[in-house]
Amino acid sequence: MSFKEWTTAPTLRKVVCKHANAEKYVVSDCLTPGKEYEVKNETDEFIFIVDNTGKVGGFYKTYFE
């Protein structure tokens, strides 16, 4: 699946954000702890979700339950 189709792709599953305390990057603008997000794609290290901006973003799996 092309990354251009992720916004319209069916949701794989839903995850809940545990925290938004990043050491290196600012993710508190895009993630809200306790909020449920739709997973559009997933790799070994990252989850690609529709974040608070309404766009698909890739985040480390450590932020989610």
Helices and strands as residue ranges (DSSP letters): G 3-5, E 13-16, E 36-42, E 46-50, E 56-60, G 61-63
